[in-house]
Amino acid sequence: MKRIIFLLTLLLTASLATVRAKTLVVYYSYTGNCKAITNALSDLVAADVLEIQPAEKGLRYEANGYALGTKLLNAINANPDDAASYPAIDPVSVSLNDYRNIIVVTPLWWSQMAAPMQTFLFNYGAQMAGKNVGLIVSSASSGISGVEADCKRLVPDGNYYSKSLWIRSSQVGSAATLVSGWLQQIGFTDSDNTSDTMKIRVSDGTNTVIYELNETSAAKSLYQMLPLQVTVENYGNNEKIFYPPTAVSYGSDCIEGDCPAGTLALFSPWGNVVMYYGAASRYSGLYILGKATQGAANISRLSGTIRVETEEDTTAIHSTKADKPGDASRGYVLNGMTAAEGCRGIIVRGGKKILAK
């Protein structure tokens, strides 16, 4: 998909296109350095690009000993939970639900994140929960720990990549090389930027629940174990649990939080996976793995032995019957019809999906 650059103006609210990449790059640039860095990044990663602009144009934040810039930051620091503390930016219309990865490119202002970018993250940070979040910071010479702290304050539930990228003003000409190296260091791969999601199916043969997993290390660990056949147990009056045969691994990226009905979670102290059919409060070591997208009402009905498998392992064809001798050996296409001679693509043979080339 071609990259789409949105220039937001005071009189225009821009909407993102229906077909989107899975990565969004959000940037604010005062001197032009962050714009140059963003251009280098967008040459390396298929992404939508969103520019943040202050509502009031032509301001000189550095004038008179940085008086205006300091005033804006002091207002935020005095009352960071009040929307009125943040300077106005041009209106933005964006659905962050459409993105898996969000990379923030921002200048440093006096050891803090530039005020206009803070405004955007204050307004949209809650929607970035569970997203992979990367941070690139441009500054003349100051370290970026203050900007990292601002980002984590405004986006407390993001899954942050292992390190941020600091590009000094004198290094902007080498931005492409620096960004490329950073992407390799944080393990950003093409698979991070695909539309594939981790979906799993939990079924006892009668009742079925489909979950969409998040991108945390614990969710990936569980996903890699599948398929599983385990016993489901009742626990309390709001959850079903099961124990994987090997421990689900988890790291510092895992998310603790309130668990509404339909939440799939890992209770790390005991090592069991929890399927909530009633709400539960946040608890230390209770890590959210994902949420039910279909069949949430069936969670409470699950019983006995259940099969946990990826959606890719399943097919709508539950059994096959040859129309005439020899047909079964050719297999069936996904609509249940017998595969023709020389058929290519995904077919079902012997109860398994295979790729015929």
N, C-alpha and C positions, 0 to 999 in steps of 0.2 A: 504494500500500500504506500502511495506517495505520502511524504510527510506534509503535514498541514500546519502552517504557522498562522496563529491568530493574533492580530494586532488589535488590542482592545482600546476603544476610544470612549470619551465621555458620553457620546450620543448613540453608541452602538453596543448592544450586548451580543456577543458572538456565541453561537452554539456549535458544539463539536459535531463532526460528521457522524452519520449512522454507523459507518464501518470504521472501526478504530483499531489501532495497535494496542498491545497490552501494556505498553509503557507510556507514561506521561512525563514529560519534562516541563517543570514549572520554573520560570526564571524572572528575575527582576534585574535590570541593568541601568546603572546611573551614568557610568563613564564609558560604557561600551564593552568593558572587559567580559562581563558575564554573558553578553550577547555573543561575543566571539567564542567563548567556551561552549555555549549551547550549540552554536553552529558546528563546532568540532565534534561534540557528542552526537548530534543528530546525523552526522555522516557515518558514525560507527554503529548506531542502534536505530532500528525502526521504531519510531516514537511519534506521538503527537506532541506538539510544542505549544505551550501556553505562556504568553508574556503578561506579566503583572505591571500595571502602570498606575501611578498616583492620580487621583482625581484632579488635583490642582497641578497645572502644568507650569513649567518654567521656574520652579523653586530651586534655589541654590543652597543645598543643605550644608555645604562646607563654608559658606560666607561668614564673615565676622567671627572667626575663630570657631567655626562649626556650631554656631549658635542655634540654628533651626534644627539641624539633625540631633543635637544634644537635647533640645526641648522635646522633640518627638519621643526619643528613647526614655527620657525621664518620666514623661506622662505614662508610658507603658509600664515602666518599673514601679511607679507609685500605685497602680491599681491594675495588675495584669489580667484580672478576671472580668473587667468591665469593658464591653465593646466600645464604649465612648472614649476609651484611652488610646485607641488605635486610629491612625490617620486613614482617611477615606481613600479607596482605590477605585478604579474603573470597574463597573459591574462585570461579573464573571458568571457564565452559565456552563457548568461542567458537572457531569455525573461521574464521580470517582469510583462508583461501583463497576464501571466498565474497564478499570485498569487493575492490573496485578502489581505493577512496579511504578513507583513515583520517585523521580529524581528531582531534587530541589537545587537550583543554582542561584546563589545569592551573594551579594557583597557583604563584607564585614564593615560595620560602622562602629568605631570606637569600642572594639572588643565584643560587640553584640551583632545580632542579625539585623540587617537593614529593616527599618520600620515598615515599609510597604509590604515586604514579604511576610513579616510578622502578622500583618493584617489578614493576608490571605490564609495563613495557617491557623490563625485564631478562628476564622470563619469555617474552614474546611478540615481542620485537623481531626475532628471526631470521625469524619468519613474515611480517614486514612487508617483506621484501626485494622490490624491484620494485614495491611499492605506491606510489600517490601519497599523500604524507604532508603534512598541514597542521598547524600548531601555533598555538594561541591561548593566551596567557598573561595571567593577571590578577596585578597587584601594586599596592601602594600608590604607590610612586614609583620603585623601582629598575628599571634597564634589564634586558632579558631575554636578553642574549647568553649568560649562564651557563646558562640553561634551554635555549637552542638547542644549546649545546655538549653538555649532558647528553643531549638527544634524539638527536643525531647519534652520540654514543658508544653509546647503547643500541640505536639503529636505524641502523647504519652504511650499509646498502644500500637505504634508502628513496629514492624519487624525490621530493625535497622541492619543494613549491611555492616560487615565487621569493622570497616574503617571509612572515614570521610576522606575527601580529596581536598587538599589545600593548594591552590594555585596562586602564587604571588603575582603581582602586577607585572613584574619583570619577566615572568614565565609564560604569559598569555600567548606569545608567538609559538610556543611549544605545546600548546594545549592539546593538540591531537595526540601527541606521543604520551603526554601525562595521563590523559583520559583513558587511552587504550590500556596503559599499564595498570591503571586503577581498576578498570573493568575486569582484567585478568586476576588481580589480587583479591577482589571480592567474590570471584567465582560467578560473575554475570555471564550466562551463556545464552545461546539461542533458545534453549528450552524455557528460560525465564520469560521469554518474549512471545510465546505461542499462546493460542487461545485455549489450549488444553487445560482442563481442570481435573483435580483428583476427586473422582466420585466413587463411592462404594455402595454396595447393596448388602443389606442385612435381612435375612429371611429365615423363618422357621418352616418354610414350605407352604404356609397358609398366609402369614402376615409378612409384609415386606416394607422396608424403610430404605429410602435413598438419601445418603448424606453427601454433601459437598465439603471437602476438607480444606482447611486453610494451608498456608505455605510454611508452617513452623516445622522445626526438626522433628518434633514428636509425631505430627501428622504424617510426615514423609516416612518415618520409621514404621508406623503402623501399616501404611500403604504398601511398603516393600515386603511385608510379611504375607500378604494375601496371595491365595485364598486361605481361609481358616475355617475349621469346623470345631465349634466350642459349645459349651453349655452356658445358657443365659440364666441368671439368677435374679430374684427379687431383692431389692434393698430399700428399706424405708418405704415411704408411700409415694415416691415421686421419681424412682429411677430403676432401671434394669442395668445389670453389670455383667461383664464377662472378663475372663483372664486369658490374655494371649499366652501361647506356650513359651515364648521367650519375652524378656523384658522390652518394653517400648523405650527407646532412648529419647532423651530430651536435652535441650540446651537453654542458654540464656535468652533465646528468642521467643520462648514459649509465653503464652498469654494467660494471665489470671484475670478473672472477671466474673460478673454475675452470669448465671446460666439460665436463660429462659427455656421454656418447654421446647423440645426439639434439638437441644444442644447435645453434641457428642464431645466427651471430655476424657482426659486421662487423670486419674487420681494417683499421682506419682508415689505417695508413701506406701500404698498397697500394690501398685502396679496393675490395677484393673481399669478397664475402659467402661465409662459410664454413659448410658443413654437416658437422658432426662425426658420424662413425659409430664413433669411438673417443674415449676421454677425452683432454682436453688441459688443461694447467695455465694458470693466470692469466698474462696477458702484457700489458705496457703497450700501450694503444691497441686491445686486442681487446675489443670491446663486445658484450655479450650482447643479442641481439634477441628471442629466444624459444626455444621448445622444441617438439620433435615430439610430437604427440598421437596420430597414427596413422601407421603405415608406417615407423617408424624403421629397421626392418631393411632397407628398400629404399634407404636413403641410399647405401650402398656400391655398389649396382647401377646407379645413375643414370649415363647415358652419352650422348654426342652432344649434340643440341639438346634443351633442356628449355624448358617453358613454366612461368612463374611467374605466378600469378594469384590474386586474392582468391577465397575460397570463395563469395562472393556472385556471382561471375562464372560459376560452374560449375553444372551441373545433371546429375541422374542420367540424363537423356534425351540420348543421344549422337547419335541420328539420328531422323528422322521419316518416316513412310510413310502416305500418305493412304489411308483405308479406301475412299473412293470419290472421284471427281472433285469438286474444290471444297473437300474437307475441309481440305486443307493450308493454305488461305488463312485458315481460322479459327484455326489453331494448336492446341496441345496443352496440357493441364493437366499438372501435375508428376508425375502417376502414369502418363503416357503415353497417356491417353485423349484422343480428339478433343474440343476445347472446344465446348460447346454454343453455339447462337446466343445472343448477349447475355451470354456468360460474363464475369464480373468477377473481378479478382484477377490473380495472376501466371500468365501463359501463355507457352509457347515458340512462337515463330514465326520461321521462317527461321534456326533455330539460335541465336536470342537470346531472353533472358527480357525480357518487357515487362509493364507494369502496365496491365491493361485496366480502365477505370473505367465 
